[in-house]
Amino acid sequence: MNIDDSFIDVRQSLENRFEETLDYHNEAKSKGIGIKNVLERFKTLAEAGHEGSKLEYAKLCIEIGEKASFKEARGHLKDLAKAGNFEGTFLYAKMCENGLGGPSNLYEAKDYYQKLLKAENPDPVIRKQYSKVCIKMGGEDNLKEAKEQLKILAELGD
């Protein structure tokens, strides 16, 4: 077995464990049990570098209000945002905006929302969040940008 085969085996093992954890999470959710165990399983996989687990771990921390894990979740989301993961970017921007897992950083939130706005047909929620951050930041340029996004939203009927 060469190094490439070993890498593929490890990656497949992580993917299998991720799928098992997702199944376990769905079962635990339906029964209302074991969420902390699910959180730990996603955390272990996230630390091993599995991108899907990074996202699920962060989302679960936010969902259950696991404030002790917000800093770690924010770090995983930042990794995903830098890698161009759409949902990870959105959640990272929200954490920056609201000071979850670290200090509030409106400049970084604005930057990441702005990256999402460059996607084809961005979701109206992104326009709203971007506008909200621009308004919070204040200043003539930011308010102008917020106004532009709000105008687009109005034209879209949102």
N, C-alpha and C positions, 0 to 999 in steps of 0.2 A: 504494500500500500504506500503510495507516495503522499507528499504533503498536501497536494490538491485534493486527493481523495479524503484525507483526514479532515480537511477544512469542510468539505461537503458533508461528511458524516456529522461533524459537530453542528453545522448549520441546520441539518435535517433534524437532529436531536432537539435543538432549541425550538425549531418550528413545531415539532410534535408536542413538546412540553407546553408550548404556547397554546396550541389547540386544546390540549387537555385542560389547561388552566381556564381558558375561555369557557369550555363546557362546564367545568366545576363552578365557575363564577355564575353562569346562567342558572345552574341548579341551585346554588346557594341563594341567589337572589329570589328565585321562585319560592324557596322554603324559608327565606329570611334568616339564614344561618351562615356561619363560617366566613364572613366577609374579611375579618382580620387575616385568616389563613390565605384567602385568595390574594389579598394585598401583599402578603409575604412572598407568595409564589411568583406574582408578577414582578416584585422587587428583585428577586433572585435572577429571574430571566433578563430583566432590564440591565442589571449590573453585568450580566454576561454579554451585553451588547445587542440584544434582540430589540429591533426598532418597534415592532408591534407591541411588545411588552412595556417598553418605555411609555408609549402612548396610553395603553390601558392602565398602567400603574398610576400615571398622573391623573387620568380621568377618574379613577376610583378614589384616589386621595381627595380630589375636589368633591366628588359625589358624596362621600361619607364625612367630609369635613375633617379629615385627618391632618390637622394643622401641624403636628410634629413632623409630618412627611412632606409638607409643602415645599420646603427648600430643595429637597432632593427631586421632587416632581418637577419643579421649575427648571432645575438643571437638565433633566431628561428632555423636557419640552424645548429648551434652548438648543440642545443637540439636534432635535428633530427639525426645529425651525431653520437652523443653519443648513440642514440637509435638504430643505425645501419641502418638507412634509406639510401639507396644507392645514390639516386639523391641528397638528402640533404647533404650527406657527400661530394660528388663531388663539389657541389656549395659552401659549406663552405670552402673546401680546396682552391678553386679558389679565394674566397674573401680574405682568409688569404694570399695567394700568391700575390695578387694584391693590398692589403691594402685597400679594400673596407669595410667601416663600422668599421674600426679600423686600427691600424698600421699593416704594412706588417709583416707577421710572417712565414718565409720560413720553419722553423723547424716544426711548426704545420701543414703547408700545406703538407710538405713531409710525416709527420706521417699519415695524413688522406688519402693521395694518396696511401701510402703504404698499408693501410687497404683495400682499394679498389682493389689493385693488388692481394690480397689474395683470391678474389672471383674466382669462376670457370670461366675460359675463359674471363679474364678482357678485356674490350674494348681497342683498340689501342690508343684511345684518352687519357686514363688514363696513359698508358705507356709513351706517349709523354709528358704529363703534369708533371709526376713524374721525367722524365729525365730532363726536362727544369728546374725544381726546384733544382735538384741535381747539375746541371751545374751552376745555379745562386749562389748556396751556396759555390761552389768550394771545394777544399780539395781533397786529393787523394781518400779517401773512397767514397765520393759523386760522383766523376767523374767516378770511377770504376762502381758504381751502375748505373749511367746514361748510360755508355757504354754497360752494360749487357742488359738493357732494349732496347736500340737502336739496338742491335744485334738481339734480339727477334723480334722487329718490322721488321727488314730487312728480317728475315727468313719468316715472315708472309706475306711479300710483301707490307708492309706499309711504 
